[in-house]
Amino acid sequence: MRFSVKIATREQLIFLGLMLFLSIFVALSDPVIAGTDATFKPISDRISAWLTGSLGYVIAIIAFMIGVVNAIRGERGLFSMAFPFFLSIIIVVGLTVIRGGFTAVI
């Protein structure tokens, strides 16, 4: 005679194992406070400088010229001229918002 007690299904045991692994991983990891990690600071500063500097200006001009050509050809109408303008605004404002979010002090 064979007796078996089924505590959990296979999927539940896999889920519990993953939760145990993740809890050990979280317990042993070092805490990181926003704004203190400088691993990618040089590249993030360089990309921000490019987009807010002369490269961002050149991108905005090229996008606007493509929009003007599309508007002259009759493709997509006024939207093709307005989109590059708003794109350049989004680049500058978006970078400011992102930088403010990562350097926020509570």
N, CA, C and O atoms as a MOPAC input file, in Angstrom:
PM7 MOZYME 1SCF
protein

 N      0.83800 1    -1.15500 1     0.00000 1
 C      0.00000 1     0.00000 1     0.00000 1
 C      0.90000 1     1.24100 1     0.00000 1
 O      1.89400 1     1.31400 1     0.72300 1
 N      0.52200 1     2.20100 1    -0.82700 1
 C      1.35300 1     3.39900 1    -0.96900 1
 C      0.55700 1     4.61300 1    -0.51100 1
 O     -0.56100 1     4.86200 1    -0.96200 1
 N      1.18300 1     5.36900 1     0.41200 1
 C      0.55400 1     6.59600 1     0.89700 1
 C      1.33900 1     7.77600 1     0.35900 1
 O      2.57000 1     7.75300 1     0.35100 1
 N      0.65800 1     8.78100 1    -0.07900 1
 C      1.34600 1     9.99600 1    -0.52600 1
 C      0.56700 1    11.20800 1    -0.03900 1
 O     -0.66100 1    11.26600 1    -0.10500 1
 N      1.31700 1    12.14600 1     0.43800 1
 C      0.74300 1    13.40800 1     0.89000 1
 C      1.25900 1    14.48400 1    -0.05600 1
 O      2.46300 1    14.72800 1    -0.13900 1
 N      0.36400 1    15.10400 1    -0.74700 1
 C      0.75900 1    16.13300 1    -1.70100 1
 C      0.61400 1    17.49700 1    -1.03500 1
 O     -0.49200 1    17.96400 1    -0.76100 1
 N      1.75700 1    18.11500 1    -0.78400 1
 C      1.75400 1    19.40900 1    -0.11100 1
 C      1.47300 1    20.53200 1    -1.11100 1
 O      0.66500 1    21.42300 1    -0.84800 1
 N      2.14700 1    20.47700 1    -2.25400 1
 C      1.98800 1    21.52300 1    -3.25000 1
 C      2.20700 1    20.93100 1    -4.63100 1
 O      2.79300 1    19.85900 1    -4.78300 1
 N      1.72600 1    21.65000 1    -5.63000 1
 C      1.94600 1    21.20800 1    -7.00400 1
 C      3.36500 1    21.56300 1    -7.42400 1
 O      4.06800 1    22.29700 1    -6.72900 1
 N      3.76700 1    21.04200 1    -8.55300 1
 C      5.12600 1    21.30900 1    -9.05800 1
 C      5.32300 1    22.80800 1    -9.32400 1
 O      6.37200 1    23.36400 1    -9.00100 1
 N      4.32500 1    23.44800 1    -9.90600 1
 C      4.42000 1    24.88100 1   -10.20000 1
 C      4.54600 1    25.71300 1    -8.92500 1
 O      5.28400 1    26.69800 1    -8.88600 1
 N      3.82700 1    25.31200 1    -7.89500 1
 C      3.91000 1    26.04200 1    -6.62800 1
 C      5.28200 1    25.86700 1    -5.99600 1
 O      5.81700 1    26.81100 1    -5.41500 1
 N      5.86000 1    24.67500 1    -6.09800 1
 C      7.20200 1    24.46900 1    -5.55500 1
 C      8.24900 1    25.26800 1    -6.32000 1
 O      9.17400 1    25.81200 1    -5.71700 1
 N      8.11200 1    25.34500 1    -7.64300 1
 C      9.04000 1    26.16200 1    -8.44500 1
 C      8.90400 1    27.62900 1    -8.05300 1
 O      9.90300 1    28.33300 1    -7.90500 1
 N      7.66600 1    28.08600 1    -7.88600 1
 C      7.43700 1    29.47400 1    -7.48400 1
 C      8.04600 1    29.75900 1    -6.11600 1
 O      8.68700 1    30.79300 1    -5.92800 1
 N      7.85500 1    28.85900 1    -5.16800 1
 C      8.43500 1    29.04800 1    -3.83100 1
 C      9.95400 1    29.05000 1    -3.87800 1
 O     10.59700 1    29.82600 1    -3.17100 1
 N     10.53800 1    28.18100 1    -4.71300 1
 C     11.99000 1    28.16600 1    -4.86800 1
 C     12.51500 1    29.47400 1    -5.43700 1
 O     13.53400 1    29.98800 1    -4.97600 1
 N     11.82800 1    30.01400 1    -6.43500 1
 C     12.22700 1    31.30300 1    -7.00200 1
 C     12.10500 1    32.42500 1    -5.97700 1
 O     12.97900 1    33.28800 1    -5.89600 1
 N     11.03900 1    32.42200 1    -5.20200 1
 C     10.85700 1    33.44400 1    -4.16800 1
 C     11.94800 1    33.33900 1    -3.10200 1
 O     12.43700 1    34.35700 1    -2.61200 1
 N     12.32600 1    32.12800 1    -2.74800 1
 C     13.40000 1    31.93400 1    -1.78100 1
 C     14.72000 1    32.45700 1    -2.33800 1
 O     15.47400 1    33.13000 1    -1.63500 1
 N     14.99800 1    32.14000 1    -3.61700 1
 C     16.22300 1    32.62900 1    -4.25300 1
 C     16.24100 1    34.14900 1    -4.30400 1
 O     17.25300 1    34.76900 1    -3.97700 1
 N     15.13100 1    34.75500 1    -4.71200 1
 C     15.06800 1    36.21300 1    -4.79200 1
 C     15.19400 1    36.86700 1    -3.42300 1
 O     15.83000 1    37.91400 1    -3.30100 1
 N     14.60600 1    36.27800 1    -2.40000 1
 C     14.71000 1    36.86400 1    -1.06400 1
 C     16.14900 1    36.78600 1    -0.54700 1
 O     16.62100 1    37.72100 1     0.10000 1
 N     16.84000 1    35.69700 1    -0.82200 1
 C     18.26200 1    35.60100 1    -0.42800 1
 C     19.08600 1    36.61600 1    -1.21700 1
 O     19.96900 1    37.26800 1    -0.66000 1
 N     18.80200 1    36.74900 1    -2.50600 1
 C     19.51500 1    37.71100 1    -3.34000 1
 C     19.32200 1    39.13700 1    -2.84200 1
 O     20.28100 1    39.90600 1    -2.77900 1
 N     18.10500 1    39.49200 1    -2.49200 1
 C     17.81500 1    40.84200 1    -1.99500 1
 C     18.47100 1    41.06900 1    -0.64100 1
 O     18.98400 1    42.15600 1    -0.37400 1
 N     18.45900 1    40.05500 1     0.21400 1
 C     19.04500 1    40.19800 1     1.55200 1
 C     20.56000 1    40.38900 1     1.48400 1
 O     21.13500 1    41.08700 1     2.32000 1
 N     21.20500 1    39.77600 1     0.49800 1
 C     22.66300 1    39.85600 1     0.41300 1
 C     23.16200 1    40.99100 1    -0.47300 1
 O     24.36600 1    41.23900 1    -0.52700 1
 N     22.27300 1    41.68000 1    -1.16400 1
 C     22.70900 1    42.74900 1    -2.06400 1
 C     22.99000 1    44.03300 1    -1.27600 1
 O     22.43200 1    44.26600 1    -0.20400 1
 N     23.86000 1    44.84000 1    -1.83900 1
 C     24.20500 1    46.12000 1    -1.21500 1
 C     23.15300 1    47.15900 1    -1.57700 1
 O     22.68000 1    47.19300 1    -2.71300 1
 N     22.78500 1    48.00500 1    -0.62400 1
 C     21.80200 1    49.04600 1    -0.95100 1
 C     22.42400 1    50.12900 1    -1.82900 1
 O     23.59500 1    50.47500 1    -1.67200 1
 N     21.63600 1    50.65100 1    -2.73900 1
 C     22.07800 1    51.73200 1    -3.61000 1
 C     21.12300 1    52.88900 1    -3.41400 1
 O     19.90900 1    52.73200 1    -3.54100 1
 N     21.67000 1    54.04400 1    -3.10700 1
 C     20.86000 1    55.23900 1    -2.89900 1
 C     20.90000 1    56.05300 1    -4.19100 1
 O     21.95600 1    56.18100 1    -4.81000 1
 N     19.76500 1    56.59700 1    -4.59700 1
 C     19.68000 1    57.34500 1    -5.85100 1
 C     20.68300 1    58.48600 1    -5.86600 1
 O     20.77100 1    59.27300 1    -4.92400 1
 N     21.43000 1    58.55700 1    -6.94500 1
 C     22.38200 1    59.64100 1    -7.11700 1
 C     23.76900 1    59.33600 1    -6.59600 1
 O     24.67100 1    60.14800 1    -6.80000 1
 N     23.98900 1    58.22300 1    -5.94000 1
 C     25.31100 1    57.93200 1    -5.39600 1
 C     26.13500 1    57.02400 1    -6.29500 1
 O     27.35400 1    56.95500 1    -6.14200 1
 N     25.50000 1    56.32700 1    -7.22800 1
 C     26.21900 1    55.42900 1    -8.11600 1
 C     26.74400 1    56.21400 1    -9.30500 1
 O     25.97200 1    56.88300 1    -9.99300 1
 N     28.04000 1    56.14400 1    -9.55800 1
 C     28.64700 1    56.91100 1   -10.64200 1
 C     29.26600 1    56.00600 1   -11.69800 1
 O     30.21600 1    56.40400 1   -12.37200 1
 N     28.74300 1    54.79800 1   -11.85200 1
 C     29.32000 1    53.85600 1   -12.79900 1
 C     29.22700 1    54.37500 1   -14.22400 1
 O     30.20900 1    54.32700 1   -14.96500 1
 N     28.06600 1    54.86700 1   -14.61700 1
 C     27.85200 1    55.32300 1   -15.98200 1
 C     27.77500 1    56.83900 1   -16.08700 1
 O     27.23900 1    57.36000 1   -17.06600 1
 N     28.29200 1    57.54600 1   -15.11300 1
 C     28.22500 1    59.01000 1   -15.11200 1
 C     28.92500 1    59.63600 1   -16.31800 1
 O     28.36400 1    60.55200 1   -16.92100 1
 N     30.12900 1    59.18400 1   -16.69900 1
 C     30.77300 1    59.81500 1   -17.85600 1
 C     29.95800 1    59.71000 1   -19.14200 1
 O     29.84200 1    60.68700 1   -19.88200 1
 N     29.39400 1    58.53400 1   -19.41400 1
 C     28.63100 1    58.38600 1   -20.65000 1
 C     27.30300 1    59.13100 1   -20.58000 1
 O     26.86200 1    59.68700 1   -21.58600 1
 N     26.65800 1    59.15700 1   -19.41800 1
 C     25.40000 1    59.89600 1   -19.31500 1
 C     25.63800 1    61.39900 1   -19.44200 1
 O     24.82900 1    62.10400 1   -20.04500 1
 N     26.74400 1    61.89500 1   -18.87800 1
 C     27.07100 1    63.31700 1   -19.03900 1
 C     27.37500 1    63.64900 1   -20.49700 1
 O     26.97800 1    64.70100 1   -20.99900 1
 N     28.08500 1    62.74100 1   -21.17300 1
 C     28.43100 1    62.99700 1   -22.57600 1
 C     27.18000 1    63.01700 1   -23.45500 1
 O     27.03400 1    63.90700 1   -24.29300 1
 N     26.27900 1    62.05400 1   -23.27600 1
 C     25.05400 1    62.02100 1   -24.09000 1
 C     24.18300 1    63.23200 1   -23.79800 1
 O     23.59900 1    63.80800 1   -24.71500 1
 N     24.08700 1    63.62800 1   -22.52300 1
 C     23.32100 1    64.83200 1   -22.17800 1
 C     23.92600 1    66.07300 1   -22.82200 1
 O     23.20500 1    66.93500 1   -23.32400 1
 N     25.25000 1    66.15600 1   -22.80600 1
 C     25.91400 1    67.30400 1   -23.43000 1
 C     25.68400 1    67.31300 1   -24.93800 1
 O     25.47200 1    68.37300 1   -25.52700 1
 N     25.72600 1    66.14800 1   -25.55800 1
 C     25.47800 1    66.08400 1   -26.99900 1
 C     24.07100 1    66.54300 1   -27.33400 1
 O     23.87900 1    67.35100 1   -28.24200 1
 N     23.07500 1    66.02700 1   -26.59900 1
 C     21.68800 1    66.33300 1   -26.94600 1
 C     21.30300 1    67.76100 1   -26.61600 1
 O     20.45400 1    68.33400 1   -27.29900 1
 N     21.89900 1    68.35500 1   -25.59200 1
 C     21.56900 1    69.74000 1   -25.25800 1
 C     22.52100 1    70.73000 1   -25.91900 1
 O     22.31500 1    71.94100 1   -25.83400 1
 N     23.54500 1    70.23000 1   -26.56800 1
 C     24.52800 1    71.10400 1   -27.21600 1
 C     24.33900 1    71.16200 1   -28.71600 1
 O     23.21800 1    71.15900 1   -29.22500 1
 N     25.46400 1    71.21500 1   -29.41200 1
 C     25.42600 1    71.40800 1   -30.86000 1
 C     24.85400 1    70.20000 1   -31.60000 1
 O     24.19700 1    70.37500 1   -32.62600 1
 N     25.08300 1    68.98700 1   -31.11300 1
 C     24.52400 1    67.81200 1   -31.79300 1
 C     22.99800 1    67.83000 1   -31.73400 1
 O     22.34000 1    67.52300 1   -32.72800 1
 N     22.43100 1    68.18300 1   -30.59100 1
 C     20.97900 1    68.29000 1   -30.48600 1
 C     20.43000 1    69.36300 1   -31.41400 1
 O     19.35600 1    69.20200 1   -31.99300 1
 N     21.17500 1    70.46200 1   -31.55600 1
 C     20.76600 1    71.53200 1   -32.45700 1
 C     20.78100 1    71.04700 1   -33.90500 1
 O     19.86000 1    71.33800 1   -34.66800 1
 N     21.82100 1    70.30900 1   -34.28400 1
 C     21.90700 1    69.77400 1   -35.64000 1
 C     20.79400 1    68.76200 1   -35.90100 1
 O     20.20300 1    68.75800 1   -36.98000 1
 N     20.50400 1    67.90500 1   -34.92300 1
 C     19.41200 1    66.94400 1   -35.07600 1
 C     18.08800 1    67.66700 1   -35.28100 1
 O     17.29000 1    67.27000 1   -36.12900 1
 N     17.85000 1    68.72500 1   -34.51200 1
 C     16.60200 1    69.48300 1   -34.65000 1
 C     16.50700 1    70.14000 1   -36.02400 1
 O     15.43400 1    70.15200 1   -36.62600 1
 N     17.61500 1    70.68500 1   -36.52700 1
 C     17.59600 1    71.33200 1   -37.84800 1
 C     17.33800 1    70.30600 1   -38.94700 1
 O     16.53100 1    70.54400 1   -39.84400 1
 N     18.02700 1    69.15800 1   -38.87700 1
 C     17.82700 1    68.12800 1   -39.89500 1
 C     16.39300 1    67.61000 1   -39.86100 1
 O     15.77900 1    67.42700 1   -40.91200 1
 N     15.85500 1    67.37300 1   -38.67200 1
 C     14.48400 1    66.89100 1   -38.56200 1
 C     13.50500 1    67.92500 1   -39.10600 1
 O     12.53000 1    67.57200 1   -39.77100 1
 N     13.76200 1    69.19700 1   -38.82700 1
 C     12.88000 1    70.24300 1   -39.33200 1
 C     12.94700 1    70.32300 1   -40.85100 1
 O     11.92200 1    70.50200 1   -41.50800 1
 N     14.15100 1    70.19000 1   -41.41900 1
 C     14.28300 1    70.22200 1   -42.87500 1
 C     13.55500 1    69.04000 1   -43.51900 1
 O     12.92800 1    69.19500 1   -44.56700 1
 N     13.63400 1    67.87100 1   -42.90200 1
 C     12.88400 1    66.71800 1   -43.40800 1
 C     11.38900 1    67.00200 1   -43.33000 1
 O     10.63600 1    66.63700 1   -44.23200 1
 N     10.96300 1    67.65200 1   -42.25500 1
 C      9.55800 1    68.02600 1   -42.13000 1
 C      9.12300 1    69.01300 1   -43.19100 1
 O      8.01700 1    68.90400 1   -43.72000 1
 N      9.98000 1    69.98300 1   -43.51400 1
 C      9.64800 1    70.96400 1   -44.55000 1
 C      9.52400 1    70.27600 1   -45.90500 1
 O      8.59800 1    70.55500 1   -46.66700 1
 N     10.45800 1    69.37700 1   -46.20000 1
 C     10.39700 1    68.65400 1   -47.47700 1
 C      9.12700 1    67.80800 1   -47.54800 1
 O      8.46900 1    67.77000 1   -48.58700 1
 N      8.77900 1    67.13400 1   -46.46000 1
 C      7.54500 1    66.33800 1   -46.44800 1
 C      6.31600 1    67.21800 1   -46.61800 1
 O      5.36500 1    66.82600 1   -47.29600 1
 N      6.32100 1    68.40200 1   -46.01200 1
 C      5.17400 1    69.30600 1   -46.13700 1
 C      5.05300 1    69.82800 1   -47.56400 1
 O      3.94600 1    69.97300 1   -48.08100 1
 N      6.19700 1    70.11100 1   -48.20700 1
 C      6.16100 1    70.58800 1   -49.59000 1
 C      5.65100 1    69.49100 1   -50.51600 1
 O      4.89900 1    69.75600 1   -51.45400 1
 N      6.06800 1    68.25800 1   -50.24600 1
 C      5.62800 1    67.12300 1   -51.06800 1
 C      4.17700 1    66.75300 1   -50.78000 1
 O      3.57600 1    65.98900 1   -51.53500 1
 N      3.60500 1    67.28300 1   -49.69800 1
 C      2.21400 1    67.02000 1   -49.37200 1
 C      2.00500 1    65.79800 1   -48.50700 1
 O      0.87400 1    65.33700 1   -48.35600 1
 N      3.06100 1    65.26900 1   -47.94200 1
 C      2.93500 1    64.08600 1   -47.09300 1
 C      2.70000 1    64.50200 1   -45.64700 1
 O      3.48000 1    65.27300 1   -45.08800 1
 N      1.66500 1    64.01300 1   -45.05900 1
 C      1.33000 1    64.18500 1   -43.64100 1
 C      1.05400 1    65.63400 1   -43.24500 1
 O      0.88700 1    65.89500 1   -42.05400 1
 N      0.99900 1    66.55100 1   -44.13600 1
 C      0.56100 1    67.91100 1   -43.87000 1
 C      1.37400 1    68.66300 1   -42.82900 1
 O      2.59900 1    68.54900 1   -42.77600 1
 N      0.67600 1    69.43000 1   -42.00600 1
 C      1.30400 1    70.30600 1   -41.03000 1
 C      2.01200 1    69.52900 1   -39.91900 1
 O      2.97500 1    70.01800 1   -39.32800 1
 N      1.53100 1    68.32200 1   -39.64000 1
 C      2.12800 1    67.50900 1   -38.57800 1
 C      3.59900 1    67.23300 1   -38.84800 1
 O      4.39900 1    67.17900 1   -37.91400 1
 N      3.96700 1    67.05800 1   -40.11700 1
 C      5.35000 1    66.75400 1   -40.43900 1
 C      6.27300 1    67.93800 1   -40.18200 1
 O      7.48400 1    67.75500 1   -40.06300 1
 N      5.72700 1    69.14400 1   -40.09600 1
 C      6.55400 1    70.30300 1   -39.74600 1
 C      6.54800 1    70.54400 1   -38.23800 1
 O      7.55300 1    70.98100 1   -37.67600 1
 N      5.42400 1    70.26100 1   -37.58000 1
 C      5.31900 1    70.52800 1   -36.14500 1
 C      6.04200 1    69.47500 1   -35.30600 1
 O      6.57000 1    69.78900 1   -34.23900 1
 N      6.06800 1    68.23200 1   -35.77900 1
 C      6.67600 1    67.14900 1   -35.00700 1
 C      8.15100 1    67.40100 1   -34.68500 1
 O      8.54000 1    67.21800 1   -33.53100 1
 N      8.99800 1    67.81300 1   -35.64500 1
 C     10.40900 1    68.06400 1   -35.28400 1
 C     10.56700 1    69.18000 1   -34.26000 1
 O     11.45200 1    69.11700 1   -33.40700 1
 N      9.72200 1    70.19600 1   -34.33500 1
 C      9.79300 1    71.28000 1   -33.36300 1
 C      9.51100 1    70.75300 1   -31.95900 1
 O     10.24400 1    71.04900 1   -31.01500 1
 N      8.43900 1    69.96800 1   -31.83300 1
 C      8.10400 1    69.40400 1   -30.52700 1
 C      9.12400 1    68.35400 1   -30.08700 1
 O      9.36000 1    68.18000 1   -28.89200 1
 N      9.72600 1    67.66100 1   -31.04400 1
 C     10.76600 1    66.69100 1   -30.71500 1
 C     11.96400 1    67.37400 1   -30.06200 1
 O     12.50000 1    66.87000 1   -29.07500 1
 N     12.38600 1    68.50600 1   -30.59900 1
 C     13.50900 1    69.21700 1   -29.99700 1
 C     13.16400 1    69.74200 1   -28.60400 1
 O     14.01600 1    69.74900 1   -27.71600 1
 N     11.92700 1    70.17800 1   -28.41000 1
 C     11.50700 1    70.61400 1   -27.07500 1
 C     11.48700 1    69.43300 1   -26.11200 1
 O     11.92000 1    69.55300 1   -24.96600 1
 N     10.98000 1    68.28200 1   -26.58100 1
 C     10.92700 1    67.09500 1   -25.73100 1
 C     12.31600 1    66.64300 1   -25.32900 1
 O     12.51800 1    66.21100 1   -24.19400 1
 N     13.28500 1    66.73500 1   -26.23900 1
 C     14.66100 1    66.33800 1   -25.91300 1
 C     15.19200 1    67.18400 1   -24.76600 1
 O     15.73200 1    66.64400 1   -23.80100 1
 N     15.05100 1    68.49300 1   -24.85600 1
 C     15.59900 1    69.38000 1   -23.82300 1
 C     14.83200 1    69.24200 1   -22.51200 1
 O     15.43900 1    69.09000 1   -21.45200 1
 N     13.50700 1    69.29400 1   -22.57500 1
 C     12.70100 1    69.21500 1   -21.36100 1
 C     12.78300 1    67.81700 1   -20.75700 1
 O     12.84600 1    67.67000 1   -19.53600 1
 N     12.78300 1    66.79200 1   -21.60600 1
 C     12.86900 1    65.42100 1   -21.11900 1
 C     14.15500 1    65.15800 1   -20.36400 1
 O     14.14000 1    64.50800 1   -19.31900 1
 N     15.27300 1    65.65600 1   -20.88300 1
 C     16.54000 1    65.48500 1   -20.17700 1
 C     16.53100 1    66.20600 1   -18.83800 1
 O     17.07900 1    65.70200 1   -17.85800 1
 N     15.92100 1    67.36900 1   -18.79100 1
 C     15.83700 1    68.10200 1   -17.53300 1
 C     14.99000 1    67.35100 1   -16.52100 1
 O     15.34500 1    67.27900 1   -15.34500 1
 N     13.87600 1    66.79000 1   -16.96600 1
 C     13.00000 1    66.04300 1   -16.07700 1
 C     13.69400 1    64.78400 1   -15.56800 1
 O     13.62100 1    64.47600 1   -14.37800 1
 N     14.36400 1    64.06000 1   -16.45200 1
 C     15.06800 1    62.83200 1   -16.05600 1
 C     16.18800 1    63.15400 1   -15.07000 1
 O     16.33500 1    62.47500 1   -14.05400 1
 N     16.97300 1    64.18100 1   -15.36500 1
 C     18.05600 1    64.55400 1   -14.46200 1
 C     17.50100 1    64.99100 1   -13.11400 1
 O     18.08000 1    64.66100 1   -12.07900 1
 N     16.39400 1    65.72500 1   -13.10000 1
 C     15.77700 1    66.15300 1   -11.85000 1
 C     15.23400 1    64.97800 1   -11.04600 1
 O     15.27600 1    64.99200 1    -9.81600 1
 N     14.72400 1    63.96300 1   -11.73800 1
 C     14.20400 1    62.79300 1   -11.04500 1
 C     15.28600 1    61.98000 1   -10.36600 1
 O     15.05300 1    61.40900 1    -9.30100 1
 N     16.47800 1    61.91700 1   -10.97000 1
 C     17.54800 1    61.13700 1   -10.37900 1
 C     18.33900 1    61.91700 1    -9.33000 1
 O     19.02700 1    61.31500 1    -8.50600 1
 N     18.25200 1    63.22200 1    -9.35000 1
 C     18.99000 1    64.01700 1    -8.36000 1
 C     18.06200 1    64.65000 1    -7.34000 1
 O     18.46600 1    65.56500 1    -6.62300 1
 N     16.83000 1    64.18100 1    -7.26200 1
 C     15.84300 1    64.74800 1    -6.33400 1
 C     16.25600 1    64.50500 1    -4.89200 1
 O     16.74900 1    63.43300 1    -4.54200 1
 N     16.04900 1    65.50800 1    -4.07300 1
 C     16.35500 1    65.40700 1    -2.65200 1
 C     15.05400 1    65.54500 1    -1.89100 1
 O     14.30500 1    66.50300 1    -2.08300 1
 N     14.79100 1    64.57900 1    -1.02300 1
 C     13.53800 1    64.61300 1    -0.25100 1
 C     13.84600 1    65.11100 1     1.14600 1
 O     12.94300 1    65.22200 1     1.97500 1

